Structure formats: structure tokens, C-alpha cells
């Protein structure tokens, strides 16, 4: 099938290893042969120059005019791609070249199928909620940003705990001496929030999560609240300064007295899906959960993990 010249695909890759470069070239060659315009930020374009990809600035204009972004790497690469695609409505199609690759849709041995499905426009779109994050001290704004997974307020040094007061919907909930607090989306529930002891939340559930990290308090449980709620973390004036991390990629120092608010994001992140895989099966496959011995119902459709 030949694509029209107007069709454009953004290619994002983790090019730290030779095998990743080879994978990116394989996908680019197949898409270009079908007549698609393959675009890539400067770093990727330089290594894929012999393929004939179009170099685009590695900024918020990179995804403009693209119908899908093919992302080769792990979850970190997908988060970088999400930053470029956010605001353009461009779905992300991830191919896992890392370890868990929880957000990815395909594995390394499916590269040819991924390219062919892109050429044929054979994918569905799944939207994932985000959070909008505002950090300020008094009337001074420190950061105004967004996250796909989480925003975390953390201590900046190891010598003392961070003293915070957490708030839900404008009302104080508790004061915690802790290593930090994670405010997460359902997508982020399997990332940092999961490591901090938070619950796994199915992506079709609209909710916000707040999880304390190593809190010294009687009441320090993970919280799941309405997507209409606003979460807030106030760094107390008698504590060392902290740091705001967003998706583990962007960070800002938080002086004593800073306040961080998180609420449901105005714009979702879109993922391109090739398979109708239930989220339960994704958990089993990505975390290698033991399911041997499952009998199920009479009409069960066993996945590869249970065959």
C-alpha cells in the first residue's frame, strides 16, 4: 500500500545502543518505502540520515502535522515522546526496546508488523488522563506544567525528612514527616506510585492518587480521590527545601513555604493500540505474574501466559 506524500509519522527512539539504531532504521526504511514522510528530532535524524528522514526541531512543534508517533525504547522514551506530542493529539505507538516497557504496545520482534499497521492506518486510539501541576510560593509561580504519570514532592537531601501538610479539595488532611509525596494518574499507578506502595488503578477509572513516601505518621495511607478533586502539598516553613519532580524528567527546587497543586489535566495523552489486550493481561505479561493453574470459565479465551 502506498501512502500519500501528505502522510507524516514522527519517529522517536532511544539511540543509546546499536540495536536501537538498527530498529529505528528498519522502521524508517519501511515507512519511507511506502511513501510516508518520516520525521525525527535532530538527535534521531542525525543517526538515521542515510534513511532519508526529515529533521524537525526537538520542541513542541515536532509532532505538528503527524498522524502518529512511533516510539522505540522504554517507558522513559515514551514519556519524552509524550512531551513532544502533548497538545497536538498525536497518538503514541510504543515498541519496547527496554525492560518492562509498561506503556509500550509492541515488542522488538513486532517491528515489521508495527510499520505495516501504521502504513495501513490499522490502530485504535486510547486516551489516558494527565494532571496539570502548579507550584508556587506566595504569588510567585515556580512551575506550571503537566504529567502523564506523576508529580512528586520530595526531600532534596538525605539528612532530614521533609515536613509537609497535604490537602484535598481545599481542606487540610494531615501533616507528614516523609521522604516525599506522589500525586499520580491511573497510568502512573504502575510507575513511581506503585513502587511507593500505591494501588494499581485500571486506566479506564477516572481518579487521582496521593501516596506518601516513607511517612512517619499514624495515618499515612495511599489515597484515591475523584478526578474533580484538587490535591495539594505544602512544604512547611520549618523544613529543609524540597524538589518537585514531574514524570521523573523535569524538576524544580521547592523552597520552604512552597505549595504544589495537582488536578485533572486539560489535555489527555493518546496511545495507538494494535491489540485489544485487557489491562489484566497487560499486568500479567509486563510484571510476569504467576497465573499457572487458572481454570476460568467455560468460555475463557486463554492468553499466551496460560496456554
Backbone as numpy.savetxt, mean C-alpha at the origin, in Angstrom:
# Nx Ny Nz CAx CAy CAz Cx Cy Cz
-3.08 -9.42 -30.86 -3.93 -8.23 -30.86 -3.05 -7.00 -30.86
-3.28 -6.07 -31.75 -2.48 -4.86 -31.84 -3.19 -3.74 -31.09
-2.43 -2.98 -30.31 -3.01 -1.87 -29.59 -2.90 -0.60 -30.42
-3.76 0.38 -30.10 -3.70 1.65 -30.80 -2.57 2.48 -30.22
-2.03 3.46 -30.98 -0.92 4.26 -30.50 -1.28 5.07 -29.25
-2.58 5.30 -29.05 -3.00 6.12 -27.92 -2.95 5.35 -26.60
-2.85 4.06 -26.65 -2.84 3.27 -25.43 -1.47 3.36 -24.74
-1.49 3.72 -23.47 -0.23 3.89 -22.73 -0.28 3.11 -21.43
0.85 2.52 -21.09 1.01 1.75 -19.86 2.21 2.29 -19.11
2.05 2.50 -17.81 3.17 2.92 -16.98 3.85 1.68 -16.41
5.16 1.61 -16.49 5.93 0.48 -15.99 6.81 0.94 -14.84
6.56 0.36 -13.66 7.34 0.67 -12.46 8.01 -0.62 -12.01
9.31 -0.57 -11.71 10.01 -1.79 -11.34 11.06 -1.52 -10.27
11.29 -2.53 -9.43 12.41 -2.51 -8.49 13.61 -3.08 -9.24
14.54 -2.21 -9.59 15.62 -2.63 -10.48 16.93 -2.87 -9.74
16.83 -3.27 -8.48 18.04 -3.50 -7.69 18.72 -4.82 -8.00
18.02 -5.72 -8.74 18.60 -7.03 -9.05 18.52 -7.28 -10.55
19.50 -7.99 -11.10 19.48 -8.28 -12.54 18.22 -9.01 -12.99
17.69 -9.91 -12.15 16.50 -10.65 -12.57 15.29 -9.74 -12.68
15.25 -8.67 -11.87 14.15 -7.72 -11.97 14.25 -6.91 -13.25
15.47 -6.54 -13.63 15.68 -5.82 -14.89 15.23 -6.70 -16.06
15.58 -7.96 -16.03 15.19 -8.88 -17.10 13.68 -9.04 -17.17
13.03 -9.11 -16.03 11.57 -9.22 -16.00 10.92 -7.98 -16.60
11.45 -6.80 -16.26 10.90 -5.56 -16.79 11.07 -5.49 -18.30
12.22 -5.92 -18.80 12.45 -5.91 -20.24 11.51 -6.87 -20.96
11.25 -8.02 -20.35 10.36 -8.99 -20.96 8.95 -8.43 -21.11
8.46 -7.79 -20.06 7.12 -7.20 -20.12 7.09 -6.05 -21.11
8.11 -5.17 -21.05 8.14 -4.01 -21.95 8.18 -4.45 -23.41
9.01 -5.43 -23.73 9.11 -5.91 -25.12 7.76 -6.41 -25.63
7.06 -7.15 -24.79 5.78 -7.73 -25.23 4.72 -6.64 -25.43
4.69 -5.66 -24.53 3.72 -4.58 -24.67 4.04 -3.70 -25.87
5.30 -3.40 -26.06 5.70 -2.57 -27.21 5.42 -3.28 -28.53
5.63 -4.59 -28.58 5.37 -5.35 -29.80 3.89 -5.32 -30.17
3.04 -5.13 -29.17 1.61 -5.07 -29.42 1.15 -3.65 -29.76
2.08 -2.71 -29.81 1.74 -1.36 -30.21 1.41 -0.41 -29.09
1.62 -0.82 -27.84 1.33 0.05 -26.72 2.51 0.98 -26.45
2.23 2.16 -25.94 3.26 3.09 -25.51 3.61 2.75 -24.07
4.82 2.29 -23.82 5.25 1.92 -22.48 6.06 3.07 -21.90
5.58 3.60 -20.80 6.23 4.73 -20.15 6.85 4.28 -18.84
7.95 4.92 -18.46 8.62 4.56 -17.22 9.34 5.78 -16.66
9.37 5.92 -15.32 10.18 7.00 -14.73 11.64 6.86 -15.12
12.40 7.93 -14.92 13.76 8.02 -15.44 14.63 6.83 -15.05
14.58 6.43 -13.77 15.46 5.33 -13.32 15.19 4.06 -14.09
13.90 3.71 -14.24 13.55 2.52 -15.01 13.85 2.70 -16.49
13.54 3.88 -17.03 13.73 4.12 -18.46 15.19 4.00 -18.87
16.10 4.44 -18.01 17.53 4.36 -18.34 17.98 2.92 -18.50
17.47 2.02 -17.65 17.89 0.63 -17.73 17.12 -0.13 -18.82
16.00 0.43 -19.25 15.21 -0.24 -20.28 15.31 0.47 -21.62
16.27 1.39 -21.74 16.39 2.20 -22.95 16.43 1.39 -24.24
17.16 0.27 -24.31 17.18 -0.49 -25.56 15.81 -1.00 -25.98
14.87 -1.08 -25.03 13.53 -1.59 -25.36 12.68 -0.57 -26.08
13.02 0.71 -25.93 12.22 1.75 -26.58 11.12 2.31 -25.71
11.25 2.24 -24.38 10.23 2.81 -23.50 10.36 4.33 -23.51
9.26 5.00 -23.17 9.22 6.45 -23.11 9.54 6.90 -21.69
10.50 7.79 -21.54 10.88 8.29 -20.22 9.92 9.39 -19.80
9.39 9.28 -18.58 8.51 10.32 -18.03 9.08 10.77 -16.69
8.77 11.99 -16.26 9.27 12.46 -14.96 8.75 11.59 -13.83
9.59 11.34 -12.83 9.18 10.52 -11.69 8.47 11.40 -10.68
7.33 11.96 -11.09 6.56 12.83 -10.21 5.07 12.54 -10.39
4.24 13.42 -9.91 2.81 13.18 -9.92 2.19 13.21 -11.32
2.98 13.57 -12.34 2.48 13.56 -13.71 2.79 12.25 -14.43
3.52 11.36 -13.80 4.01 10.15 -14.47 2.88 9.28 -15.00
1.77 9.18 -14.27 0.70 8.27 -14.66 -0.34 8.92 -15.56
-0.20 10.19 -15.85 -1.20 10.89 -16.66 -1.37 10.22 -18.02
-2.61 9.90 -18.38 -2.90 9.32 -19.68 -2.68 7.83 -19.78
-2.26 7.17 -18.70 -2.03 5.72 -18.73 -3.30 4.97 -18.31
-3.52 3.80 -18.92 -4.71 3.03 -18.58 -4.46 2.04 -17.46
-3.20 1.70 -17.21 -2.85 0.79 -16.13 -1.36 0.98 -15.83
-0.96 0.69 -14.59 0.45 0.69 -14.22 0.85 -0.73 -13.86
1.81 -1.28 -14.59 2.34 -2.61 -14.29 3.51 -2.42 -13.35
3.44 -3.07 -12.18 4.41 -2.85 -11.12 5.14 -4.15 -10.83
6.46 -4.15 -11.01 7.28 -5.34 -10.81 8.15 -5.16 -9.59
7.87 -5.94 -8.55 8.64 -5.83 -7.32 7.84 -6.33 -6.14
8.17 -5.85 -4.95 7.44 -6.22 -3.76 6.44 -5.15 -3.37
5.96 -5.21 -2.13 4.97 -4.25 -1.67 5.54 -2.83 -1.62
6.83 -2.70 -1.34 7.44 -1.37 -1.33 7.38 -0.70 -2.69
7.59 -1.48 -3.74 7.51 -0.95 -5.10 6.08 -0.56 -5.43
5.11 -1.36 -4.97 3.70 -1.03 -5.19 3.31 0.25 -4.47
3.85 0.46 -3.28 3.57 1.70 -2.56 4.16 2.91 -3.30
5.35 2.73 -3.88 5.93 3.81 -4.69 5.06 4.09 -5.90
4.58 3.03 -6.55 3.71 3.21 -7.71 2.40 3.88 -7.32
1.89 3.55 -6.14 0.64 4.16 -5.68 0.79 5.67 -5.54
1.97 6.12 -5.11 2.22 7.55 -4.99 2.13 8.23 -6.36
2.61 7.55 -7.39 2.59 8.12 -8.74 1.19 8.08 -9.36
0.44 7.02 -9.05 -0.87 6.84 -9.68 -1.99 7.53 -8.92
-1.77 7.86 -7.66 -2.82 8.44 -6.84 -3.29 9.76 -7.44
-4.58 9.89 -7.57 -5.15 11.11 -8.15 -5.47 10.99 -9.61
-4.95 9.97 -10.29 -5.20 9.78 -11.72 -6.18 8.64 -11.98
-6.50 7.88 -10.96 -7.42 6.76 -11.15 -6.83 5.61 -11.93
-5.50 5.55 -12.04 -4.84 4.50 -12.80 -4.69 3.26 -11.91
-5.24 2.11 -12.32 -5.12 0.91 -11.49 -3.71 0.33 -11.53
-3.31 -0.27 -10.42 -1.99 -0.88 -10.29 -2.10 -2.39 -10.45
-1.27 -2.94 -11.33 -1.23 -4.38 -11.54 0.14 -4.87 -11.09
0.18 -5.50 -9.91 1.45 -5.88 -9.31 1.88 -7.29 -9.65
3.17 -7.44 -9.94 3.80 -8.75 -10.13 4.86 -8.88 -9.05
4.72 -9.88 -8.20 5.60 -10.03 -7.05 6.97 -10.57 -7.45
8.00 -9.76 -7.21 9.38 -10.21 -7.39 10.11 -10.20 -6.05
9.35 -9.98 -4.97 9.96 -9.91 -3.65 9.68 -11.16 -2.84
9.30 -10.98 -1.58 9.07 -12.11 -0.69 7.57 -12.39 -0.58
6.87 -11.70 0.34 5.44 -11.95 0.50 4.65 -11.32 -0.65
4.89 -10.05 -0.93 4.19 -9.38 -2.01 2.68 -9.44 -1.85
2.19 -9.02 -0.67 0.78 -9.22 -0.35 -0.13 -8.45 -1.30
0.30 -7.29 -1.78 -0.55 -6.47 -2.63 -0.50 -6.89 -4.09
0.46 -7.73 -4.45 0.64 -8.11 -5.86 -0.46 -9.06 -6.32
-0.74 -9.02 -7.61 -1.78 -9.86 -8.20 -1.21 -11.12 -8.84
0.05 -11.07 -9.26 0.64 -12.19 -10.00 2.04 -12.47 -9.48
2.57 -13.63 -9.88 3.92 -14.02 -9.49 4.85 -13.97 -10.70
6.13 -14.15 -10.44 7.15 -14.03 -11.46 6.89 -14.90 -12.69
6.39 -16.13 -12.48 6.19 -17.04 -13.61 4.96 -16.69 -14.45
4.26 -15.61 -14.10 3.07 -15.19 -14.85 3.32 -13.93 -15.68
4.58 -13.58 -15.91 4.89 -12.34 -16.62 4.24 -12.28 -18.00
4.33 -13.37 -18.75 3.75 -13.38 -20.10 2.24 -13.21 -20.04
1.60 -13.90 -19.11 0.15 -13.78 -18.98 -0.24 -12.36 -18.59
0.52 -11.74 -17.69 0.23 -10.38 -17.28 0.26 -9.44 -18.49
1.32 -9.54 -19.29 1.43 -8.68 -20.46 0.28 -8.93 -21.43
-0.05 -10.18 -21.66 -1.14 -10.50 -22.61 -2.49 -10.00 -22.10
-2.71 -10.08 -20.79 -3.97 -9.62 -20.23 -4.07 -8.09 -20.32
-2.94 -7.41 -20.16 -2.93 -5.96 -20.33 -3.24 -5.59 -21.77
-2.61 -6.29 -22.70 -2.85 -6.02 -24.12 -4.32 -6.21 -24.48
-4.94 -7.24 -23.91 -6.35 -7.55 -24.21 -7.33 -6.79 -23.33
-6.80 -5.95 -22.43 -7.62 -5.20 -21.45 -8.49 -6.16 -20.62
-7.93 -7.26 -20.20 -8.66 -8.25 -19.42 -8.28 -8.16 -17.95
-8.89 -7.21 -17.27 -8.72 -7.09 -15.83 -9.95 -6.42 -15.25
-10.15 -6.63 -13.96 -11.19 -5.92 -13.24 -10.52 -4.98 -12.25
-11.27 -4.02 -11.75 -10.70 -3.01 -10.87 -11.30 -3.13 -9.47
-10.42 -3.12 -8.48 -10.81 -3.15 -7.07 -10.29 -1.88 -6.41
-11.16 -1.18 -5.70 -10.77 0.05 -5.04 -10.46 -0.20 -3.57
-9.37 0.38 -3.10 -8.98 0.27 -1.70 -9.00 1.66 -1.06
-9.59 1.75 0.12 -9.67 3.04 0.78 -8.30 3.49 1.26
-8.14 4.78 1.38 -6.91 5.39 1.86 -7.24 6.22 3.11
-6.23 6.81 3.71 -6.47 7.78 4.77 -5.76 9.08 4.42
-6.43 10.17 4.72 -5.81 11.49 4.62 -5.23 11.83 5.98
-4.02 12.38 5.99 -3.28 12.59 7.23 -2.87 14.06 7.32
-3.13 14.65 8.48 -2.76 16.04 8.74 -2.00 16.10 10.04
-0.82 16.70 10.03 -0.01 16.88 11.24 0.26 18.37 11.41
0.07 18.84 12.64 0.31 20.27 12.87 0.70 20.52 14.33
1.29 21.68 14.55 1.57 22.19 15.89 0.89 23.55 15.97
-0.14 23.64 16.79 -0.90 24.88 16.83 -1.51 25.15 15.47
-1.24 26.30 14.92 -1.76 26.66 13.60 -0.78 26.36 12.47
0.36 25.77 12.80 1.38 25.48 11.80 1.24 24.04 11.30
1.08 23.89 9.99 0.96 22.56 9.40 2.34 21.97 9.16
2.56 20.77 9.69 3.82 20.05 9.48 3.74 19.19 8.23
2.61 18.51 8.06 2.44 17.61 6.91 0.96 17.50 6.58
0.67 17.44 5.29 -0.67 17.15 4.79 -0.48 16.14 3.68
-0.83 14.89 3.95 -0.49 13.81 3.04 -1.57 12.73 3.09
-1.27 11.57 2.52 -2.22 10.47 2.49 -1.45 9.16 2.60
-2.18 8.08 2.89 -1.54 6.77 3.01 -2.47 5.69 2.49
-1.88 4.67 1.89 -2.63 3.47 1.49 -2.68 2.48 2.63
-1.56 2.28 3.32 -1.48 1.32 4.41 -1.71 1.95 5.78
-0.82 2.88 6.15 -0.91 3.42 7.50 -0.11 4.70 7.67
-0.49 5.42 8.72 0.31 6.52 9.25 0.65 6.15 10.68
1.91 6.24 11.05 2.32 5.86 12.40 3.05 7.01 13.07
2.68 7.25 14.32 3.38 8.21 15.18 4.30 7.39 16.07
5.60 7.63 15.98 6.56 6.79 16.69 7.57 7.63 17.46
8.18 7.00 18.47 9.26 7.69 19.19 10.47 7.79 18.26
11.20 8.87 18.43 12.34 9.10 17.54 13.64 8.55 18.09
13.67 8.19 19.38 14.88 7.63 19.97 14.49 6.50 20.91
15.46 5.67 21.26 15.19 4.48 22.05 15.19 4.72 23.56
15.68 5.88 24.00 15.93 6.04 25.44 14.67 6.27 26.26
13.61 6.80 25.67 12.38 7.05 26.42 11.15 6.72 25.57
10.08 6.36 26.29 8.82 6.13 25.60 8.23 7.46 25.13
7.33 7.35 24.17 6.59 8.50 23.69 5.28 8.59 24.46
5.00 9.74 25.04 3.74 9.95 25.76 2.74 10.61 24.82
1.61 9.93 24.60 0.58 10.45 23.70 -0.80 10.33 24.34
-1.70 11.19 23.91 -3.12 11.03 24.20 -3.81 10.77 22.87
-4.60 9.68 22.82 -5.31 9.34 21.59 -6.76 9.79 21.70
-7.31 10.12 20.55 -8.65 10.72 20.49 -9.44 10.07 19.36
-10.72 9.83 19.60 -11.62 9.33 18.57 -12.81 10.29 18.46
-13.03 10.80 17.26 -14.18 11.68 17.00 -14.25 12.86 17.96
-13.10 13.47 18.20 -13.08 14.68 19.01 -13.14 14.47 20.50
-13.10 13.21 20.96 -13.16 12.92 22.39 -11.92 12.14 22.80
-11.27 12.51 23.94 -10.09 11.80 24.40 -10.43 10.38 24.83
-9.58 9.43 24.48 -9.82 8.03 24.82 -8.88 7.53 25.91
-7.58 7.77 25.74 -6.62 7.28 26.74 -5.26 7.94 26.50
-4.45 7.91 27.55 -3.06 8.35 27.44 -2.19 7.11 27.49
-1.25 7.03 26.55 -0.37 5.88 26.47 1.09 6.32 26.51
1.89 5.64 27.33 3.33 5.69 27.18 3.69 4.50 26.30
4.26 4.74 25.13 4.37 3.68 24.14 5.54 3.93 23.19
5.75 2.96 22.31 6.72 3.15 21.23 6.09 3.88 20.05
4.75 3.87 20.00 4.08 4.57 18.92 2.64 4.14 18.79
1.97 4.71 17.78 0.57 4.40 17.48 0.43 4.31 15.97
-0.25 3.26 15.50 -0.48 3.07 14.07 -1.95 3.37 13.76
-2.18 4.20 12.77 -3.52 4.45 12.24 -3.55 3.85 10.84
-4.40 2.85 10.63 -4.30 2.05 9.41 -5.64 1.88 8.71
-5.54 1.49 7.44 -6.69 1.12 6.62 -6.85 -0.40 6.66
-7.96 -0.93 6.13 -8.05 -2.39 6.01 -6.90 -2.98 5.18
-6.48 -2.28 4.13 -5.33 -2.76 3.36 -4.08 -2.83 4.24
-3.90 -1.84 5.08 -2.74 -1.81 5.97 -2.84 -2.77 7.14
-4.00 -3.41 7.31 -4.15 -4.34 8.44 -3.25 -5.56 8.31
-2.75 -5.86 7.12 -1.83 -6.98 6.94 -0.38 -6.52 6.82
-0.14 -5.24 7.12 1.21 -4.69 7.02 1.73 -4.36 8.42
2.11 -3.12 8.67 2.68 -2.72 9.96 1.69 -2.98 11.10
0.41 -2.69 10.86 -0.61 -2.90 11.90 -0.66 -4.37 12.32
-0.47 -5.27 11.38 -0.47 -6.70 11.67 0.70 -7.05 12.58
1.88 -6.51 12.27 3.07 -6.77 13.08 2.92 -6.20 14.49
2.12 -5.13 14.62 1.92 -4.50 15.92 0.83 -5.19 16.74
0.23 -6.24 16.18 -0.79 -6.99 16.91 -2.22 -6.64 16.58
-2.41 -5.91 15.51 -3.76 -5.52 15.11 -4.49 -6.64 14.39
-5.81 -6.50 14.21 -6.59 -7.53 13.54 -6.46 -7.46 12.03
-6.69 -8.57 11.36 -6.78 -8.57 9.90 -8.21 -8.18 9.53
-8.34 -7.16 8.70 -9.65 -6.66 8.29 -9.81 -6.90 6.79
-10.89 -7.55 6.40 -11.13 -7.83 4.98 -11.27 -6.51 4.22
-10.72 -6.42 3.02 -10.66 -5.13 2.32 -12.02 -4.54 1.96
-13.07 -5.36 1.87 -14.39 -4.81 1.56 -15.06 -4.19 2.79
-14.45 -4.34 3.96 -14.96 -3.72 5.17 -14.44 -2.28 5.24
-15.34 -1.33 5.34 -14.94 0.07 5.49 -14.71 0.36 6.97
-13.48 0.62 7.34 -13.15 0.85 8.74 -11.79 1.53 8.84
-11.54 2.12 10.00 -10.24 2.65 10.35 -9.72 1.90 11.56
-8.41 1.72 11.64 -7.81 0.98 12.74 -6.84 1.87 13.50
-6.79 1.69 14.83 -5.78 2.35 15.66 -5.14 1.28 16.54
-3.83 1.14 16.43 -3.12 0.08 17.16 -1.95 0.69 17.91
-1.92 0.57 19.25 -0.75 1.03 20.01 0.43 0.08 19.81
1.63 0.63 19.88 2.85 -0.18 19.76 3.52 -0.22 21.12
3.56 -1.40 21.72 4.24 -1.61 23.01 3.83 -0.56 24.04
2.52 -0.43 24.25 2.03 0.58 25.19 2.07 0.06 26.63
2.50 0.90 27.57 2.50 0.59 28.99 1.20 1.17 29.56
0.11 0.43 29.44 -1.18 0.92 29.90 -2.11 -0.25 30.10
-3.07 -0.10 31.01 -4.03 -1.16 31.26 -4.95 -1.34 30.06
-5.39 -0.23 29.48 -6.23 -0.29 28.28 -5.39 0.12 27.08
-4.95 -0.86 26.33 -4.11 -0.59 25.15 -4.40 -1.65 24.10
-5.65 -1.71 23.68 -6.08 -2.71 22.72 -6.24 -2.09 21.33
-6.09 -2.90 20.28 -6.37 -2.40 18.94 -7.84 -1.98 18.83
-8.08 -0.91 18.09 -9.42 -0.37 17.93 -9.82 -0.39 16.47
-11.07 -0.73 16.20 -11.64 -0.68 14.84 -12.84 0.23 14.91
-12.82 1.31 14.12 -13.87 2.31 14.20 -14.48 2.57 12.83
-15.52 3.38 12.81 -16.25 3.70 11.58 -15.36 4.46 10.60
-15.59 4.28 9.30 -14.83 5.07 8.32 -15.19 6.55 8.36
-16.28 6.90 9.05 -16.64 8.31 9.20 -15.94 8.95 10.39
-15.21 8.16 11.16 -14.53 8.67 12.35 -13.24 9.40 11.99
-12.79 10.20 12.94 -11.49 10.85 12.83 -10.62 10.37 13.98
-9.44 9.86 13.67 -8.47 9.42 14.67 -7.46 10.55 14.90
-7.06 10.73 16.14 -6.06 11.75 16.43 -5.09 11.24 17.49
-3.84 11.64 17.33 -2.78 11.31 18.29 -2.08 12.62 18.64
-2.06 12.96 19.93 -1.41 14.17 20.38 -0.12 13.82 21.14
0.99 14.33 20.67 2.27 14.14 21.35 2.33 15.11 22.51
2.52 14.58 23.71 2.45 15.42 24.89 3.65 16.36 25.01
3.44 17.46 25.74 4.48 18.49 25.85 5.65 18.06 26.72
5.43 17.02 27.58 6.49 16.59 28.48 7.18 15.32 28.00
7.23 15.13 26.69 7.83 13.92 26.13 8.84 14.29 25.04
9.80 13.43 24.76 10.71 13.72 23.64 9.93 13.78 22.33
10.54 14.41 21.35 9.85 14.53 20.05 9.70 13.16 19.40
8.76 13.08 18.48 8.50 11.84 17.76 8.70 12.01 16.27
8.19 11.05 15.52 8.29 11.12 14.06 7.03 10.53 13.46
6.55 11.14 12.41 5.41 10.64 11.65 5.92 9.90 10.43
5.54 8.62 10.32 5.87 7.82 9.15 4.59 7.51 8.37
4.64 7.64 7.06 3.49 7.37 6.21 3.86 6.29 5.20
3.20 5.15 5.30 3.46 3.99 4.44 4.92 3.56 4.48
5.62 3.90 5.55 7.01 3.51 5.69 7.93 4.15 4.67
7.45 5.18 3.96 8.23 5.79 2.88 8.50 7.27 3.11
7.54 7.98 3.71 7.68 9.41 3.91 7.62 9.70 5.41
8.42 10.65 5.88 8.43 10.91 7.31 8.68 12.39 7.59
8.16 12.82 8.76 8.30 14.18 9.23 8.56 14.16 10.74
9.44 15.01 11.24 9.65 15.09 12.69 8.42 15.69 13.37
8.10 15.19 14.56 6.97 15.68 15.33 7.49 16.25 16.65
7.50 17.55 16.81 7.94 18.11 18.08 6.89 17.86 19.18
7.30 18.00 20.42 6.34 17.89 21.52 5.21 18.89 21.30
3.98 18.44 21.53 2.82 19.28 21.29 2.19 19.10 19.93
2.79 18.26 19.08 2.23 18.04 17.74 0.97 17.19 17.82
0.11 17.37 16.83 -1.15 16.62 16.74 -1.25 16.03 15.33
-1.57 14.74 15.25 -1.73 14.05 13.96 -3.17 13.55 13.86
-3.84 13.88 12.77 -5.20 13.44 12.53 -5.24 12.55 11.30
-6.05 11.50 11.36 -6.22 10.59 10.22 -7.71 10.35 10.03
-8.15 10.45 8.77 -9.55 10.21 8.44 -9.62 9.52 7.08
-10.76 8.98 6.74 -10.94 8.28 5.47 -10.53 9.19 4.32
-9.72 8.66 3.41 -9.19 9.46 2.32 -10.23 9.83 1.27
-10.00 10.96 0.63 -10.92 11.43 -0.41 -10.81 10.59 -1.68
-9.62 10.04 -1.95 -9.40 9.29 -3.18 -8.90 7.88 -2.85
-9.52 6.85 -3.40 -9.03 5.49 -3.19 -7.85 5.19 -4.09
-7.16 4.09 -3.81 -6.17 3.53 -4.73 -6.83 2.36 -5.43
-6.61 2.26 -6.74 -7.26 1.23 -7.55 -6.25 0.14 -7.91
-6.68 -1.11 -7.78 -5.85 -2.26 -8.15 -6.50 -3.00 -9.31
-5.68 -3.39 -10.28 -6.16 -4.24 -11.37 -6.04 -5.69 -10.94
-7.13 -6.43 -11.05 -7.15 -7.83 -10.65 -7.35 -8.73 -11.86
-6.54 -9.79 -11.94 -6.66 -10.77 -13.02 -7.43 -11.99 -12.58
-7.49 -12.23 -11.29 -8.11 -13.44 -10.76 -9.18 -13.06 -9.74
-10.25 -13.82 -9.70 -11.28 -13.63 -8.68 -10.92 -14.48 -7.46
-9.88 -14.08 -6.79 -9.37 -14.85 -5.66 -9.95 -14.30 -4.37
-10.69 -15.10 -3.60 -11.22 -14.61 -2.32 -10.08 -14.16 -1.41
-10.37 -13.17 -0.58 -9.33 -12.65 0.30 -8.80 -13.73 1.24
-9.68 -14.67 1.64 -9.23 -15.76 2.50 -8.13 -16.56 1.81
-8.31 -16.85 0.51 -7.29 -17.60 -0.23 -6.00 -16.80 -0.35
-6.13 -15.47 -0.47 -4.93 -14.64 -0.55 -4.15 -14.72 0.77
-4.86 -14.69 1.89 -4.19 -14.83 3.19 -3.46 -16.16 3.29
-4.15 -17.22 2.89 -3.56 -18.56 2.98 -2.32 -18.65 2.11
-2.41 -18.14 0.90 -1.28 -18.25 -0.04 -0.10 -17.39 0.37
-0.36 -16.13 0.73 0.73 -15.21 1.03 1.41 -15.52 2.36
0.62 -15.93 3.36 1.19 -16.21 4.68 1.48 -17.69 4.88
1.24 -18.49 3.84 1.50 -19.93 3.89 0.84 -20.56 5.11
-0.45 -20.29 5.28 -1.18 -20.79 6.44 -1.51 -22.27 6.27
-1.48 -23.05 7.36 -1.76 -24.48 7.25 -3.27 -24.74 7.14
-3.69 -25.32 6.03 -5.12 -25.63 5.83 -5.31 -27.11 5.47
-4.25 -27.88 5.53 -4.38 -29.30 5.21 -5.37 -29.96 6.17
-6.27 -30.77 5.63 -7.28 -31.43 6.43 -8.64 -30.76 6.34
-8.71 -29.59 5.70 -9.99 -28.91 5.54 -10.92 -29.75 4.68
-12.14 -29.96 5.14 -13.10 -30.77 4.40 -14.09 -29.88 3.65
-14.57 -28.81 4.28 -15.46 -27.88 3.61 -16.82 -28.48 3.31
-17.59 -27.78 2.47 -18.92 -28.24 2.09 -18.87 -29.16 0.90
-20.05 -29.68 0.54 -20.13 -30.63 -0.58 -19.76 -29.99 -1.90
-20.00 -28.67 -2.01 -19.75 -27.99 -3.28 -18.51 -27.10 -3.22
-17.58 -27.45 -2.36 -16.39 -26.62 -2.22 -15.58 -26.62 -3.52
-14.88 -25.52 -3.73 -13.96 -25.38 -4.87 -12.55 -25.24 -4.32
-11.84 -26.36 -4.15 -10.52 -26.28 -3.50 -9.52 -25.50 -4.33
-8.72 -24.70 -3.63 -7.64 -24.00 -4.28 -6.42 -24.90 -4.32
-5.33 -24.41 -4.91 -4.12 -25.22 -5.03 -3.52 -25.58 -3.68
-3.83 -24.79 -2.64 -3.26 -25.07 -1.32 -3.91 -26.29 -0.67
-5.13 -26.66 -1.10 -5.86 -27.74 -0.42 -6.00 -28.96 -1.28
-5.48 -28.92 -2.49 -5.63 -30.08 -3.37 -4.67 -31.17 -2.97
